[in-house]
Amino acid sequence: MSTFDRITRTIPTKNGLFMLGGLIAYFLLMRVVGLAEVYWLRTFNLVILILFVRNSILSFRRQSSESYQSFNTMFMISVRTCFVGIGLFALFLAIYLDQIDKTFMANLAVKESFGGEITAVSAASIVFIEGMISGLAASFVLIQLFKSKTIEAKA
């Protein structure tokens, strides 16, 4: 495996796992404090996501030997970071809602109307889709902020 392949796999995995830890810690803290049902506090999940996607992009820029990193490579690293962190968090959430805290799942089913019966898997799927959309948007914005400046040739 080349150094480039190793970098593009280890950075997203490491930061995705840290993102997972941050999301789980925040979720459990909100459950303990009793604020898990205040849904607007979920916006702090975006702050956690942005922090670790930013860290992935900056880590790649530091470790890469390329003087100009392509948008595609940085986007791939960002999306992989989000996929690892959010995908595993959605898995954790499905297990948590189905096995650990069934009363929270029952409260969620009563308070939220999704046009049908909500299950732990459907709730986790919604969190995954919502998180990935946020991750894609955050990735695009962060890449624009951190991309290398190019010099255009004068005509």
Backbone as numpy.savetxt, mean C-alpha at the origin, in Angstrom:
# Nx Ny Nz CAx CAy CAz Cx Cy Cz
20.79 -14.16 -10.99 19.95 -12.99 -10.99 20.84 -11.76 -10.99
20.53 -10.83 -11.87 21.35 -9.63 -11.96 21.10 -8.71 -10.77
22.00 -7.77 -10.60 21.86 -6.81 -9.50 20.58 -6.00 -9.66
20.26 -5.63 -10.90 19.04 -4.86 -11.15 17.80 -5.65 -10.73
17.75 -6.93 -11.11 16.60 -7.76 -10.73 16.51 -7.92 -9.21
17.66 -8.08 -8.58 17.67 -8.23 -7.12 17.17 -6.95 -6.45
17.60 -5.81 -6.96 17.17 -4.53 -6.39 15.67 -4.34 -6.59
15.17 -4.65 -7.79 13.75 -4.43 -8.07 12.84 -5.43 -7.36
13.41 -6.46 -6.76 12.60 -7.41 -5.99 12.73 -7.20 -4.49
13.94 -6.91 -4.03 14.13 -6.80 -2.58 13.58 -5.49 -2.01
13.73 -4.41 -2.73 13.23 -3.11 -2.22 11.72 -3.14 -2.04
10.94 -3.56 -3.04 9.48 -3.59 -2.82 9.05 -4.58 -1.74
9.72 -5.71 -1.66 9.35 -6.70 -0.65 9.61 -6.16 0.74
10.79 -5.59 0.94 11.14 -5.06 2.26 10.19 -3.93 2.66
10.00 -2.97 1.78 9.13 -1.84 2.10 7.66 -2.24 2.18
7.26 -3.22 1.38 5.89 -3.73 1.46 5.62 -4.40 2.79
6.61 -5.13 3.30 6.43 -5.77 4.61 6.41 -4.74 5.73
7.22 -3.69 5.60 7.16 -2.61 6.59 5.81 -1.89 6.51
5.30 -1.71 5.29 3.98 -1.10 5.12 2.92 -1.97 5.79
3.02 -3.28 5.59 2.09 -4.21 6.24 2.14 -4.04 7.75
3.33 -3.97 8.31 3.47 -3.78 9.75 2.83 -2.48 10.21
3.03 -1.42 9.45 2.44 -0.13 9.81 0.92 -0.15 9.73
0.39 -0.78 8.68 -1.07 -0.85 8.53 -1.71 -1.70 9.62
-1.09 -2.83 9.93 -1.63 -3.70 10.98 -1.55 -3.00 12.34
-0.42 -2.37 12.62 -0.26 -1.67 13.90 -1.30 -0.55 14.03
-1.51 0.21 12.97 -2.50 1.29 13.01 -3.91 0.73 13.18
-4.23 -0.33 12.46 -5.56 -0.95 12.56 -5.81 -1.46 13.98
-4.84 -2.18 14.53 -5.01 -2.72 15.88 -5.05 -1.61 16.93
-4.28 -0.56 16.74 -4.32 0.57 17.65 -5.71 1.22 17.64
-6.27 1.38 16.46 -7.62 1.96 16.36 -8.66 1.05 17.00
-8.48 -0.27 16.90 -9.41 -1.20 17.55 -9.29 -1.10 19.07
-8.07 -1.02 19.58 -7.85 -0.95 21.03 -8.40 0.36 21.60
-8.16 1.45 20.89 -8.60 2.77 21.35 -10.11 2.94 21.17
-10.70 2.13 20.30 -12.14 2.22 20.07 -12.52 3.15 18.93
-11.57 3.46 18.08 -11.84 4.38 16.96 -11.90 3.67 15.61
-12.00 2.35 15.61 -12.00 1.61 14.35 -13.25 1.88 13.53
-14.32 2.31 14.16 -15.55 2.57 13.43 -15.67 4.02 12.97
-14.66 4.81 13.24 -14.61 6.18 12.71 -13.88 6.06 11.37
-14.67 5.95 10.31 -14.11 5.55 9.03 -13.24 6.60 8.37
-13.42 7.86 8.69 -12.57 8.87 8.06 -11.13 8.78 8.54
-10.89 8.09 9.65 -9.51 7.90 10.12 -8.73 6.93 9.21
-9.45 6.26 8.30 -8.76 5.40 7.33 -7.85 6.19 6.42
-8.06 7.50 6.34 -7.20 8.30 5.47 -5.75 8.28 5.94
-5.52 7.98 7.21 -4.14 7.86 7.68 -3.45 6.66 7.04
-4.23 5.68 6.57 -3.64 4.56 5.83 -2.91 5.08 4.59
-3.45 6.13 3.98 -2.80 6.72 2.81 -1.45 7.32 3.18
-1.36 7.91 4.35 -0.08 8.47 4.80 0.95 7.35 4.96
0.53 6.23 5.54 1.43 5.08 5.70 1.85 4.57 4.33
0.90 4.46 3.41 1.19 3.98 2.06 2.19 4.91 1.37
1.94 6.20 1.41 2.83 7.17 0.75 4.23 7.11 1.34
4.33 6.96 2.64 5.63 6.90 3.30 6.47 5.75 2.76
5.89 4.57 2.63 6.67 3.42 2.21 6.87 3.36 0.70
5.94 3.88 -0.08 6.18 3.97 -1.53 7.30 4.96 -1.79
7.28 6.07 -1.08 8.36 7.06 -1.19 9.70 6.43 -0.83
9.71 5.67 0.24 10.94 5.02 0.67 11.44 4.04 -0.39
10.54 3.33 -1.05 10.93 2.40 -2.11 11.58 3.14 -3.28
10.96 4.22 -3.69 11.50 4.98 -4.82 12.88 5.55 -4.49
13.00 6.13 -3.30 14.29 6.72 -2.92 15.36 5.65 -2.72
14.99 4.50 -2.18 15.95 3.40 -2.03 16.44 2.92 -3.39
15.52 2.82 -4.34 15.91 2.41 -5.68 16.86 3.42 -6.31
16.55 4.69 -6.16 17.41 5.72 -6.74 18.81 5.68 -6.13
18.90 5.40 -4.83 20.21 5.33 -4.17 21.00 4.11 -4.63
20.33 2.98 -4.81 21.03 1.73 -5.11 21.22 1.49 -6.59
20.53 2.22 -7.43 20.61 1.99 -8.86 21.84 2.68 -9.44
22.45 2.02 -10.40 23.62 2.61 -11.05 23.22 3.45 -12.26
21.96 3.42 -12.61 21.50 4.21 -13.75 21.51 5.69 -13.39
21.96 6.51 -14.30 21.93 7.94 -14.04 20.53 8.49 -14.28
19.77 7.82 -15.12 18.38 8.23 -15.38 17.49 7.01 -15.20
16.69 7.02 -14.17 15.79 5.90 -13.94 14.52 6.11 -14.74
14.09 5.05 -15.38 12.90 5.18 -16.21 11.64 5.20 -15.34
10.63 5.83 -15.86 9.34 5.88 -15.19 8.81 4.47 -14.95
8.95 3.61 -15.96 8.41 2.25 -15.86 9.03 1.47 -14.71
10.33 1.59 -14.53 11.00 0.85 -13.45 10.55 1.35 -12.09
10.49 2.66 -11.92 10.06 3.20 -10.63 8.59 2.88 -10.37
7.78 2.90 -11.42 6.36 2.57 -11.25 6.21 1.10 -10.87
7.00 0.23 -11.49 6.96 -1.19 -11.17 7.33 -1.42 -9.70
8.36 -0.75 -9.24 8.79 -0.89 -7.85 7.70 -0.38 -6.91
7.09 0.74 -7.26 6.03 1.30 -6.42 4.82 0.38 -6.35
4.42 -0.15 -7.49 3.24 -1.03 -7.53 3.53 -2.33 -6.78
4.74 -2.86 -6.94 5.09 -4.07 -6.19 5.07 -3.82 -4.69
5.55 -2.67 -4.27 5.52 -2.32 -2.85 4.08 -2.29 -2.35
3.21 -1.63 -3.10 1.79 -1.56 -2.72 1.16 -2.94 -2.71
1.48 -3.74 -3.71 0.87 -5.06 -3.81 1.25 -5.94 -2.62
2.52 -5.90 -2.24 2.95 -6.70 -1.09 2.28 -6.20 0.19
2.36 -4.91 0.44 1.81 -4.36 1.68 0.31 -4.46 1.77
-0.37 -4.04 0.73 -1.83 -4.01 0.76 -2.42 -5.41 0.58
-1.79 -6.20 -0.27 -2.28 -7.57 -0.46 -2.22 -8.38 0.82
-1.10 -8.30 1.51 -0.98 -9.04 2.77 -1.87 -8.43 3.86
-2.06 -7.11 3.83 -2.97 -6.49 4.80 -4.41 -6.95 4.55
-4.81 -7.05 3.29 -6.15 -7.53 2.97 -6.32 -8.98 3.44
-5.29 -9.78 3.28 -5.33 -11.16 3.78 -5.46 -11.18 5.30
-4.67 -10.35 5.98 -4.78 -10.23 7.44 -6.19 -9.81 7.84
-6.73 -8.82 7.13 -8.05 -8.31 7.46 -9.14 -9.37 7.28
-9.03 -10.15 6.22 -10.01 -11.23 5.99 -9.96 -12.24 7.13
-8.77 -12.62 7.53 -8.63 -13.58 8.64 -9.11 -12.95 9.95
-8.75 -11.70 10.17 -9.16 -11.01 11.40 -10.68 -10.92 11.50
-11.33 -10.50 10.42 -12.78 -10.33 10.45 -13.52 -11.66 10.53
-12.95 -12.69 9.93 -13.63 -13.98 9.90 -13.38 -14.82 11.15
-12.18 -14.74 11.70 -11.81 -15.65 12.78 -11.64 -14.98 14.14
-11.13 -13.76 14.17 -10.73 -13.16 15.44 -11.81 -12.26 16.03
-12.35 -11.35 15.22 -13.29 -10.35 15.75 -14.58 -10.36 14.93
-15.41 -11.34 15.20 -16.65 -11.49 14.43 -17.67 -10.40 14.77
-17.57 -9.82 15.96 -18.51 -8.73 16.30 -18.23 -7.49 15.47
-16.96 -7.21 15.20 -16.62 -6.08 14.34 -17.15 -6.31 12.93
-17.07 -7.54 12.47 -17.61 -7.88 11.15 -19.12 -7.70 11.13
-19.79 -8.10 12.20 -21.24 -7.94 12.27 -21.62 -6.45 12.30
-20.89 -5.65 13.05 -21.14 -4.20 13.08 -20.90 -3.57 11.72
-19.87 -4.02 11.05 -19.56 -3.51 9.72 -20.68 -3.85 8.74
-21.20 -5.06 8.83 -22.28 -5.49 7.94 -23.55 -4.69 8.18
-23.81 -4.30 9.43 -25.01 -3.54 9.75 -24.87 -2.08 9.30
-23.72 -1.48 9.56 -23.53 -0.05 9.30 -23.27 0.29 7.84
-22.66 -0.60 7.11 -22.33 -0.34 5.71 -23.28 -1.10 4.80
-23.75 -0.43 3.78 -24.62 -1.12 2.82 -23.86 -1.23 1.50
-23.59 -2.46 1.13 -22.86 -2.72 -0.10 -23.76 -3.35 -1.16
-25.05 -3.29 -0.95 -25.96 -3.86 -1.93 -26.12 -5.35 -1.80
-25.79 -5.90 -0.71 -25.92 -7.33 -0.49 -25.25 -7.71 0.81
-25.13 -8.98 1.02 -24.49 -9.44 2.25 -22.98 -9.28 2.14
-22.40 -8.71 3.16 -20.95 -8.52 3.15 -20.30 -9.62 3.98
-19.22 -10.13 3.45 -18.45 -11.15 4.15 -17.06 -10.60 4.44
-16.30 -11.36 5.19 -14.94 -10.93 5.50 -14.10 -10.83 4.23
-14.30 -11.75 3.32 -13.53 -11.74 2.07 -13.92 -10.55 1.20
-15.22 -10.24 1.14 -15.63 -9.10 0.32 -15.15 -7.78 0.94
-15.17 -7.69 2.26 -14.65 -6.49 2.92 -13.15 -6.34 2.66
-12.42 -7.44 2.75 -10.98 -7.40 2.48 -10.71 -7.08 1.01
-11.55 -7.57 0.13 -11.39 -7.27 -1.30 -11.60 -5.79 -1.58
-12.58 -5.21 -0.91 -12.82 -3.77 -1.07 -11.63 -2.97 -0.57
-11.08 -3.38 0.57 -9.89 -2.71 1.11 -8.72 -2.85 0.14
-8.56 -4.04 -0.46 -7.48 -4.25 -1.41 -7.63 -3.35 -2.64
-8.83 -3.31 -3.20 -9.06 -2.48 -4.39 -8.85 -1.01 -4.06
-9.42 -0.58 -2.95 -9.27 0.81 -2.52 -7.79 1.16 -2.29
-7.07 0.26 -1.65 -5.66 0.49 -1.38 -4.81 0.51 -2.63
-5.09 -0.38 -3.57 -4.31 -0.41 -4.80 -4.57 0.82 -5.66
-5.81 1.28 -5.69 -6.09 2.51 -6.45 -5.36 3.69 -5.82
-5.39 3.77 -4.50 -4.64 4.82 -3.81 -3.15 4.68 -4.06
-2.67 3.44 -4.06 -1.26 3.19 -4.31 -0.82 3.58 -5.71
-1.66 3.30 -6.70 -1.33 3.69 -8.07 -1.26 5.20 -8.20
-2.23 5.88 -7.62 -2.23 7.35 -7.69 -1.03 7.94 -6.95
-0.77 7.42 -5.76 0.37 7.92 -4.98 1.69 7.64 -5.69
1.79 6.47 -6.30 3.01 6.12 -7.04 3.26 7.10 -8.17
2.24 7.38 -8.93 2.39 8.30 -10.05 2.84 9.68 -9.57
2.21 10.19 -8.54 2.56 11.52 -8.03 3.98 11.53 -7.47
4.33 10.52 -6.69 5.67 10.49 -6.09 6.77 10.35 -7.15
6.51 9.56 -8.18 7.50 9.41 -9.24 7.73 10.75 -9.94
6.66 11.50 -10.14 6.82 12.81 -10.76 7.67 13.74 -9.89
7.54 13.60 -8.58 8.31 14.44 -7.68 9.79 14.03 -7.62
10.06 12.74 -7.72 11.42 12.24 -7.50 12.16 11.82 -8.76
11.55 11.95 -9.92 12.25 11.50 -11.13 13.43 12.41 -11.42
14.40 11.86 -12.13 15.58 12.63 -12.49 15.20 13.71 -13.48
15.86 14.80 -13.36 15.62 15.90 -14.30 16.35 15.58 -15.59
15.70 15.82 -16.69 16.33 15.58 -17.99 16.71 16.90 -18.62
17.69 16.83 -19.46 18.13 18.02 -20.19 17.73 17.82 -21.63
16.93 18.73 -22.12 16.48 18.62 -23.50 17.49 19.32 -24.40
17.72 18.72 -25.54 18.65 19.29 -26.51 18.04 20.53 -27.14
18.88 21.54 -27.32 18.40 22.77 -27.96 18.42 22.58 -29.46
17.38 23.05 -30.10 17.28 22.88 -31.55 18.05 23.94 -32.29
